[in-house]
């Protein structure tokens, strides 16, 4: 996962402050809620091995955002 230093810093901060929670996990997907200035929904598709977020950064750039990075940390270290 290619992530800029700034995104890593923001995502790590969100994770460290406990702003990430796992909402639902099914056989196909994991849904997360990430609290930053707004609440964002992050989904990990297990079958496609893909992450999506409802934030503007992800919608415009189609790149890993701080919300996705924080959710990855939650899965790895949770």
C-alpha positions in Angstrom: 0.0 0.0 0.0 1.6 3.2 -1.2 0.8 6.0 1.3 2.4 9.5 1.6 4.1 10.6 4.9 1.3 13.1 5.6 -1.5 10.4 5.1 0.5 8.0 7.4 0.8 10.7 10.1 -2.9 11.6 10.0 -4.0 7.9 9.8 -1.7 7.0 12.7 -3.1 9.8 14.8 -6.7 8.7 14.1 -5.8 5.2 15.2 -3.8 6.2 18.3 -6.7 8.4 19.5 -9.2 5.6 19.2 -11.1 7.2 16.4 -11.6 3.9 14.5 -14.2 1.2 15.2 -15.3 -1.9 13.4 -19.0 -1.7 12.8 -19.8 -5.0 10.9 -17.9 -7.9 9.6 -19.4 -10.4 7.1 -17.8 -13.1 5.1 -17.2 -10.7 2.3 -16.6 -7.2 3.8 -15.5 -5.3 6.9 -17.2 -2.0 7.6 -15.4 0.6 9.7 -16.4 4.0 11.2 -13.7 6.6 11.4 -14.2 9.9 13.3 -12.3 12.9 12.1 -13.8 16.3 11.4 -16.7 14.2 10.0 -17.7 10.6 10.4 -16.4 8.5 7.5 -17.4 5.0 6.4 -14.5 2.7 5.3 -15.1 -0.7 3.7 -12.7 -3.5 3.1 -13.8 -6.0 0.4 -12.2 -9.3 1.4 -12.9 -10.9 -2.0 -11.4 -8.1 -4.1 -8.8 -7.2 -1.4 -9.8 -3.5 -1.9 -10.5 -0.6 0.4 -13.0 2.3 -0.2 -13.8 5.4 1.8 -16.6 7.9 1.4 -14.4 10.9 2.0 -13.7 13.5 -0.7 -10.0 12.7 -0.9 -10.6 9.1 -1.9 -13.4 10.1 -4.3 -11.2 12.6 -6.1 -7.9 10.8 -6.1 -8.8 7.1 -5.7 -5.8 6.7 -3.4 -5.4 5.6 0.2 -6.7 8.2 2.5 -5.9 8.7 6.2 -9.3 7.0 7.1 -8.3 3.8 5.2 -4.8 3.9 6.7 -6.2 4.2 10.2 -8.5 1.2 9.5 -5.6 -0.8 8.2 -3.7 -0.1 11.5 -6.9 -1.1 13.4 -6.9 -4.5 11.6 -3.2 -5.0 12.1 -2.8 -3.8 15.7 -6.5 -3.8 16.9 
